[in-house]
Amino acid sequence: MPYVKIEITREGVTPEQKATLIKGVTDLITDTLNKDPQLTHVVIQEIDLDDWGFAGEQVAQLRKKGITAERKK
């Protein structure tokens, strides 16, 4: 029974985008690992920007500064 957890920042992901992710990941697991899609679980967890950080700062603060992960490097 495959279980896939996707964690993303809470920034307006639509239900349609989530449905696309769930279907795409399920199809990938089915095609790549030959797993039964009826037994594949995909969970999307949205994390508040204050609860996600990188490079020592909260994403909420980095966004206020106009900094993204790509620009922080």
Secondary structure, DSSP 4 states (H G I P E B T S, - for coil): --EEEEEEE-S---HHHHHHHHHHHHHHHHHHH---GGG-EEEEEEE-GGG-EETTEEHHHHHHTT--HHHH-
